[in-house]
Amino acid sequence: MNRRRWLSPLPPLASLAPLAALLVAGAPLAAPPAATAGPASQTAAGRVAPPADTGLTGILSEEDFKALHELTRAKAPPARGGVVEIAGTKAYLSLPERPGPVPGVVVIHEWWGLNDHVRHWTDRLAARGWAALAVDLYGGAVAADPDAAMAAMKAVDEAAALATLRAAHRFLQEDPRVRAPRTASVGWCFGGGWSLQLALAEPELDAAVIYYGRLVTEPERLQAIRADVLGVFGTQDQGIPPDVVDAFDTALDRAVVPHAILRYDAQHAFANPSSARYDQASAADAWERVQAFLERSLSAP
């Protein structure tokens, strides 16, 4: 990858609404202006083109996907993938219909844990033609309330978590069903921060998507990144406010990391259909742009 090229404007692509939950704030970031139903400009590369359609969300509609999370007893559609072992932990692997080699995506859950909805979202990535591997950084624990989620998040051993993520990346490269020629990571909140950490630690990662995750704002640390980076943030996010996003953006500029920052007039976890802060239009628009980013970053150079 030529890390000194800037990302060109992201073209519109198919849609699908992502999952997200509450997260503990991180360090400062950087970003361009804000928008209501759409994001702000892309760093050093002009404005991001509006999506062709914000009403579709992959296999399900926005309303169907949102309804999965509105009812506490609602169930996600049946899983299409299966369980694999990664570095002594269980992970969820969903494969596309076409045989390998195919690009691979490491999926990192938000603070609720690897639940059925994250598995379902992993299946959606596979439906796009990418092998998607959802890791479990909670050792099998799935939280049903904020207290349990906070306890699970605090119990995470950072060294072990990073080792699991790197093992997941290696799995996508080496498993005969995948043999990924290019790889990416995507995570929300808790998982968004870990998506950035994987980019910092794994020089062979090609792209990283960070949904309002914990950030790093020191240019000298960010210089280790060899992946393209896409950050998605809400301007009303009190945990990761705009000035923090600004610092992140500036630090990425100084580190010469190809990146784009999308901002929405929305709160933290705005892409989580189960949240009272859920913003359907912004979530759909963001997912259009995430898919466009992954499509380009995971395509053969």
C-alpha positions in Angstrom: 0.0 0.0 0.0 1.2 3.5 -0.8 0.4 5.2 2.5 1.3 8.6 1.1 -1.8 8.8 -1.2 -4.9 10.4 0.2 -8.2 8.8 0.0 -10.3 9.8 -3.0 -13.9 10.7 -2.5 -16.0 7.7 -1.4 -18.5 6.7 -4.0 -22.0 5.5 -2.9 -22.6 1.8 -2.5 -25.3 -0.6 -1.1 -26.5 0.0 2.4 -27.0 -1.7 5.7 -27.3 -0.3 9.2 -24.5 -1.2 11.7 -24.7 -2.0 15.4 -23.3 0.1 18.2 -23.6 0.6 21.9 -22.3 2.8 24.6 -18.5 3.2 24.9 -16.1 4.9 27.3 -14.5 7.9 25.7 -11.0 8.0 24.3 -8.4 10.6 23.4 -8.7 13.5 20.9 -9.4 13.1 17.1 -9.8 15.2 14.0 -12.5 15.8 11.4 -14.2 18.2 8.9 -17.6 20.0 9.1 -20.8 18.3 10.1 -24.0 17.4 8.4 -27.5 16.4 9.4 -28.3 13.2 7.5 -25.0 13.0 5.8 -21.3 13.3 6.8 -18.9 16.1 6.5 -16.0 16.4 4.2 -13.3 13.9 3.7 -9.7 14.7 4.8 -7.6 16.4 2.1 -9.7 14.9 -0.7 -12.8 17.0 -1.2 -16.3 16.2 -0.1 -17.8 12.8 0.1 -20.4 12.1 -2.5 -23.9 11.5 -1.2 -25.1 7.9 -1.3 -27.3 6.6 -4.0 -29.9 5.3 -1.6 -30.0 5.5 2.2 -33.2 3.4 2.5 -31.7 0.0 2.1 -29.8 -1.9 4.9 -28.5 -5.0 3.2 -30.7 -8.0 3.6 -33.2 -6.3 5.9 -34.8 -2.9 5.8 -33.8 -0.2 8.2 -37.1 -0.7 10.1 -36.7 -4.4 10.2 -33.2 -4.1 11.5 -34.2 -1.5 14.0 -37.1 -3.6 15.2 -34.6 -6.4 16.1 -33.3 -4.2 18.8 -36.4 -2.3 20.0 -37.7 -5.4 21.7 -35.5 -6.9 24.4 -36.7 -10.4 23.6 -36.4 -10.0 19.8 -34.2 -12.5 18.1 -31.8 -11.9 15.2 -32.2 -14.0 12.0 -30.6 -17.4 12.1 -26.9 -17.3 11.9 -25.4 -18.4 8.6 -21.8 -18.9 9.7 -20.1 -21.1 12.2 -17.8 -21.2 15.2 -14.0 -21.4 14.8 -11.2 -21.2 17.4 -8.8 -18.3 17.4 -5.9 -18.1 19.8 -7.8 -20.2 22.4 -11.0 -18.2 22.0 -14.2 -18.8 20.0 -15.0 -16.6 17.0 -17.7 -16.5 14.4 -16.8 -17.0 10.8 -19.2 -16.2 7.9 -18.1 -17.0 4.4 -19.3 -15.6 1.1 -20.7 -17.9 -1.6 -17.7 -17.6 -3.8 -14.6 -19.6 -2.9 -11.3 -18.1 -1.8 -9.2 -16.3 -2.1 -11.5 -13.5 -0.9 -10.9 -10.3 1.1 -11.3 -10.7 4.8 -12.8 -8.5 7.5 -12.1 -8.7 11.3 -15.4 -7.7 13.0 -15.1 -6.4 16.6 -18.2 -6.3 18.8 -19.3 -3.3 20.8 -19.5 -3.4 24.6 -22.4 -5.8 24.8 -20.2 -8.7 23.5 -20.5 -11.1 20.6 -24.2 -11.5 20.5 -26.6 -12.7 17.8 -27.0 -9.3 16.2 -23.2 -8.9 15.7 -23.3 -12.4 14.1 -26.1 -11.3 11.9 -24.1 -8.2 10.9 -21.1 -10.4 10.2 -23.3 -12.4 7.9 -24.2 -9.3 6.0 -20.6 -8.5 5.3 -20.2 -12.0 4.0 -23.2 -11.4 1.7 -21.2 -8.6 0.2 -18.5 -11.0 -0.8 -16.0 -10.7 2.0 -15.1 -13.4 4.6 -16.1 -11.9 7.9 -14.6 -13.1 11.2 -16.2 -11.8 14.4 -13.9 -12.1 17.4 -15.0 -12.5 21.0 -13.0 -10.4 23.4 -15.2 -11.2 26.4 -14.4 -14.9 26.6 -18.0 -15.9 25.8 -19.8 -13.3 28.1 -22.7 -11.5 26.5 -24.1 -8.6 28.5 -27.8 -7.9 28.8 -27.6 -4.7 30.8 -25.1 -1.8 31.1 -23.6 -2.9 34.4 -22.8 -6.3 33.0 -21.4 -4.7 29.8 -19.2 -2.4 31.8 -17.9 -5.2 34.0 -17.1 -7.3 30.9 -15.3 -4.4 29.2 -13.2 -3.7 32.3 -12.3 -7.4 32.6 -10.6 -7.4 29.1 -6.9 -8.1 29.2 -5.5 -5.7 26.6 -2.5 -7.8 25.7 -4.6 -10.9 25.3 -7.2 -8.9 23.3 -4.6 -7.6 20.9 -3.2 -11.1 20.5 -6.6 -12.4 19.6 -7.1 -9.7 17.0 -3.8 -10.4 15.3 -4.6 -14.1 15.4 -7.9 -13.4 13.7 -6.2 -11.4 11.0 -3.7 -14.2 10.5 -6.6 -16.7 10.3 -8.1 -14.8 7.4 -4.8 -14.7 5.6 -4.1 -18.4 6.1 -7.3 -20.4 6.3 -7.7 -22.3 3.0 -11.4 -21.2 2.8 -10.4 -17.6 2.8 -6.7 -16.9 1.9 -7.4 -13.2 2.1 -5.3 -11.1 -0.3 -6.4 -8.0 1.5 -7.9 -7.4 5.0 -9.8 -4.9 7.0 -11.2 -4.4 10.4 -14.5 -2.8 11.6 -15.7 -2.1 15.1 -18.2 0.0 17.1 -17.6 1.8 20.3 -15.5 -0.6 22.3 -14.8 -2.4 19.1 -14.1 0.8 17.3 -11.2 1.5 19.6 -9.9 -2.0 19.1 -10.2 -1.6 15.3 -7.7 1.3 15.6 -5.5 -0.7 17.9 -5.3 -3.5 15.3 -4.3 -1.0 12.7 -1.5 0.2 14.9 -0.2 -3.3 15.6 -0.8 -5.1 12.3 1.3 -3.7 9.4 -0.5 -6.0 6.8 -4.0 -4.6 7.6 -5.3 -2.7 4.5 -8.2 -0.8 6.0 -9.7 0.0 9.4 -13.2 1.4 10.1 -13.7 3.1 13.5 -17.2 3.8 14.6 -16.9 6.4 17.5 -14.2 4.3 19.2 -11.5 5.2 21.6 -8.8 7.2 19.9 -5.1 7.8 19.8 -4.0 11.4 19.0 -0.2 11.2 19.1 1.2 11.4 15.5 4.3 9.5 16.5 2.2 6.5 17.5 -0.1 6.8 14.5 2.9 6.6 12.1 2.8 2.8 12.6 -0.4 2.5 10.7 -0.2 1.2 7.2 -3.9 0.9 6.6 -6.4 3.3 5.2 -8.5 4.6 8.0 -12.2 5.7 8.0 -13.6 7.3 11.2 -17.4 7.7 11.8 -18.5 10.1 14.5 -21.4 12.1 15.9 -21.1 15.8 16.5 -23.3 15.5 19.6 -21.2 12.7 21.1 -20.3 13.8 24.6 -17.8 11.0 25.1 -15.8 11.7 22.0 -16.6 15.4 21.2 -15.7 17.2 18.0 -12.5 18.7 19.4 -11.2 15.2 20.1 -12.1 14.1 16.6 -10.3 17.2 15.3 -7.1 16.2 17.2 -7.3 12.7 15.8 -7.7 14.0 12.2 -4.8 16.4 12.6 -2.6 13.7 14.1 -3.4 11.4 11.2 -2.5 14.2 8.8 0.9 14.7 10.5 1.5 10.9 10.5 0.7 10.8 6.8 -1.9 8.2 7.2 -4.5 8.0 4.4 -7.8 8.7 6.1 -11.3 10.1 5.9 -13.5 11.4 8.7 -17.3 11.3 8.5 -19.3 13.4 11.0 -23.1 13.3 11.6 -25.3 15.6 13.6 -26.0 12.7 16.0 -25.2 11.4 19.4 -22.8 8.6 20.4 -24.0 5.1 19.3 -26.2 6.8 16.6 -25.8 3.7 14.4 -27.1 1.3 17.1 -30.8 0.4 16.3 -31.3 -0.6 19.9 -30.3 2.8 21.3 -32.5 5.7 22.2 -30.0 7.8 20.2 -30.5 5.8 17.1 -30.6 7.9 14.0 -31.9 6.0 11.0 -30.9 8.4 8.3 -27.4 8.9 9.6 -26.8 5.2 10.3 -27.9 4.2 6.7 -25.8 7.0 5.2 -22.7 6.0 7.2 -23.1 2.4 6.2 -23.3 3.3 2.5 -20.0 5.1 2.9 -18.4 2.4 5.0 -19.2 -0.2 2.3 -17.8 2.1 -0.4 -14.6 2.5 1.6 -14.3 -1.3 2.2 -15.1 -2.0 -1.5 -12.2 0.2 -2.6 -9.7 -0.7 0.1 -10.3 -4.5 -0.3 -10.1 -4.4 -4.1 -6.9 -5.5 -5.8 -4.5 -2.6 -6.1 
